[in-house]
Amino acid sequence: MTRHRRMLMVLALVLGLGIPMHLALVDFYLNRVYAGGVAERTQAEYDELRATIRTLIVGHSHAKWGIAAAELDDAFNLALDGQTVPESYYLLRHELDDPAVDLEAVILPADSVSFSYWRRRGIGFKHFYAPRVDYLAIGRARGELLRYGSAGFLGRYAPYAGMRSDILHYLETDTAPQLAAHVGHELVRGSYLARNSFANVPEAEREQAVRTRMLFHFPRVGFDEVAGDYFRKTLELARDRGVTAVVVRFPLTKEYLLASRPWMEGARLNERVDAILADHPEAIVVDARFDFAERLGLFVDPDHLNGKGSLRLTRRLRRLLASLAS
């Protein structure tokens, strides 16, 4: 038997075993691990309603937890925990390019954490984003073409890749892992409505929670220029397509505001965001950062609103959108 024939036989054996195994893993991940998770549930509900949606909410967890879409007319929340500014841009563009979608407004966050270096960390929910997000363009902008290009490829064709902890969680508990809905919270029209109150957390634990958030959100001082560029592109996209952009700076607890000041001042995060917004006077800015600073009962942790806080902020947005329509 020649060397080349042996190699072909080995290759055929690998493919013969590997392809069925790959397909089985894809089926297992999508129908057991991913199914029932927040991204899958959000997309499934949105697909049923998308032709009726006039206001779309995008962004990271502050938007996911902080806006109760059901309180707004014909609105849906496509935000996800950890969603980056580039991902929000491509989500919006994907929907605006669909002739079945007729959006009038988009609500998006412009918090300091949206532009911190934390946003350059892991790429989550690849299977959700891959059909909608141009990861190659993000990779070129970040100088990480291989990393982002592979994320887009794996999200489409091998969604189980890199999801080892989620798969193990499912195997150990027979339940969807914590990329699924948070225990004790409702998921309504894509919005989390948390029942817990930060006011009920002991003071020592609250202080530790704030320290943990600082290390997570601000691993180093700096402004993410790529996020800034994509934020400009998002505002330009909305303007050019005749969609009203409502930019929200979400409420934060006093503890979070005080603790994050060195990072925000060091990178001039607020000033940089203000400068972008100044170039887009057509965007409507709702600055609610300090509105509930002393109201711990309206938060679930140092920087996320609970259901009660979300309703308060959303009703303010509802009045604003109603005034625009009149």
N, C-alpha and C positions, 0 to 999 in steps of 0.2 A: 504494500500500500504506500503510495507516494506521500510525501510530507504535506503537499497541498490538499490531497484528498482527506487526510486525517484532520487537517485544520477545518475543512468544510464540514466534516462530520461533527466535530466539536461545536462549531458555530451553529449547525442545525439543531444539535441537542440543546444548546443554551437558549436558542430562540424558541424551540419547541416547549421548553419548560418555562422560560422567562416570560413570554407573551401571555400565556394563560394566567400565570401568577400575577403579572402586572394588572391584567384586566380584573382579576379577582380582588386585588387590593383596591383598585379604583372603585369597584362596586361596593366593597365593604366600607370604605371611608365615606363615600357620598351618601349611602343609604343607612348607615349605622352611626358613624361618628359625626359627620357634618350635618346630617338631617336632624332637624329639631334645634339646631344652633341658631344664634341670633341672626347671622348673615342669611342663612337659608330661609328662616321664618320671615325676616324683613323683606327679602326679595319676592317670596311667594305671595305675601299680602300686597306688595306694591304692584306686582304683575296683574292682579285682579282689579286694581283701582287706577292704574296709570293713565288711562284715557280720561279720567275725571279729575285728575290732579291739576291744580292751578298754582299751588305754592309748594315748592320743594325745599326741604331742609337737608343740608349737607354739612360735613365737618366731623370733628372728633367727638369724644365723649361728653364734653360740655354741652354740645348741641343735642346729642343722643339723650342725655338725662335732663337737660334744661328746658326743652321745648315740648309741650304736650300737643302733638299734631292734631289730635282729635278735637281740641278746643278751637282750632282754626278752620275756616271754611275750605273744603277741598284741598287739604294739605296732607303731606306725607313726609316722614322722617327717614331719609336714607343715610343719615350719619351713622358711623360705627366707631366703637372704641379704637383709638389709635389712628383714625383716618388722617392722612396727611393732606396738606394743601394741594399738592399735585394730584392726588387721588380724587379730591373733591372737584377739582377743575375738570378732570376727564369724566367723572360721573355726570356733571352738569352738561358737558358738551355732548355726551352720549345721548342724554335725554332730549336735548334741544335738536339733535340731528334726526330724531325719530318723528316722522310726520304724524304719528298717532298721539303725540304729546303736545299739549298746548299750555305752556307755563306762562304765568303772569309775574311771578315773584320767586326769588330764591333767597333763603335765609342761611347765612353762614357765619361762623365765628371768626373773630380777629383778636384772640387772646394772645398774650405774650408767649404762652407755651406753644402756640401754633408755629412760632418762628424760632423756638429754641433748638439747640442741637439734639435734644431728645428725639426730634422728628426724623433724624437720620438713622435711627435704630432699625430693629427688625421689620420685615415686610409681612404684615398679617393679612388674613382673609384672602390669600392669593386666588383661590378658586372664584370668589365673588368678584374680585377686581379684574382678573385677567381678560375677560371678553370686553371690558369697557375702558381699561387704562392702557395707555401707550408706555409700557415700562421701558422700551428701548429709548424713547425720547427722554424719560426721566434719568435713565442711566447715562445718556450722553451729557445731560446737563450737570449731573453729579460727578462725572468722570468715573463711573462705576458701571460700565456697560454690561460686563459679564454678570455681575451680581443681579442687576435689575432685569436683564434679558432672560436669565435663567429663571427668575421668579415668575415672569410672565409665561414662559414655556411650561414650567412645572405646574403653575396654577391651572393651565388648560388641560395638560395631558397626564400629569402625575400629581394630582392634588394632595395625595397622602405624603409626599416627600416633605421632610422637615416637620412633620406633625406627630413625631414619636410620642411626646408627652400626652397629647390628646388621645391617641390610639391606646396607649397604656391605661389611661384613665378609664376609657370605655371598657377595656377588657377586665379591669379590676372591679368596676362598679356596675357595669351594664347600663350606664346612663351616659347621655351626651356630656362631654367635658365642659370646662368653664370658658370655652368659646361660645357656649350656649347661654341661654338667658340666666341672669343672676337669680339665685334662690331668694324668694321673698319679694321679688319685683314683678310688675306687670309689663308686658310689651304690647303697646296699643298703637296702631298705625305707625309702627317703627320707633316709637318713643318709649324709653324706660320710665316707669313711674315707680320710684323707690319708696318703700314704706318706712324705712329706718330713719332715725333722727340723730344727727351728730350731737345734739344737746344731751342725749342720754349716754354718751360715751364719757367715761371717767376722764378727768383733766389730764392725768399722766398719759393716758392712751391717746388723747387728742394731740398732745404735744409730740408724741412719737409719730403719729400719723402725719403731722405737718412735716417733720424732719424727713420722713420716708418720701413724701411727695417732692420735697426739694431735691433730694438726691436723684429721684426718678426723672423729674421734669427738667432739671438744669444740671446735667452732668458736667458741663463746662460753660464758661461765659462766652456768648457769641450770638450772632444773628444769622439764621439760615438763609443765605442769599437766594438759593433755589426756591425755597418756600415763598420768599418775598416776590420773586419774579412770577411765580405761578399765581400768587394772590392778585397781582396786577392783571395777569391774563384772565383770571376769573371775572374780575370787575369789567374788563373790556369786553369779554364774551357776553356777559349779561347786557351791557349797554348796547352792543351792536345787534343783539337779537331782540331788543325791545323788552327785556325782562328787568323788573325792578330788583335791585340788589339791596337787601336789608342786612347790614353787618352788625352783629351783636358781640359786645364785649361782656362776657357773662359774669354774674355775681360771684364773689369770692368771700370767704370768711376773713375776718380781721387778722386772724393768725396767719393765714396763707399770704395775705397782702403784705404783712410786715416781714415775714420770713423770706419772701421772694424778692424784696426790694433790692438787695445787693446784686443779684443776677440781672434784674431788669435794668437797673441803673448802669451797671458795668457794660452791658451790651447796648444800652440805649434802645431797648426793645420797643418801649411805648412810643418813643420819638420816631423810630423808623416806621412803625405802623401808621402813626399819625401822618407822616409825610406821604405815604402811599395813598391814604384816604383823601388827603388834601388835593391830590391830582384827579380825584374822581368825585366831584361835588354831586354828581347824579346819584351816588350811593347814599342810602339812608343809614345813619349810624345810631345804634342804640347802645349807649354806654351805661351799663348797669353794674359795673365792677363793685361799686361801693354801696349799692342799694340795700343789700341784706347783710352787710358785714357783721353786724351785731346780732343777727337773728340765726343762731345755730340750729334752731328747730326747723329751718327751711333747707337745711343741707343734710346730705347723707355722709359726707366726709369733708375734708377741708376745702375742696373746690368743685364738688358736684351737688347740684340741687336735688332734693328729694321730690316726691310727687307733689307735696304741698307748695314747695318753692317753685317748681316747674309751672304749676297752674297760675301762680301769681305773675310770673314773668310772661307767660304765654298770653294772659289776658291783656297785658300791656301791649304786646305785639298785635293782638287781635284788634284793639282800638286803633292802632297805627295803620294797619292794613285797611281797615274800614274807612278811615279818613282819606286814604289814597284813592279808594274806589269811588268815593262820593264826589 
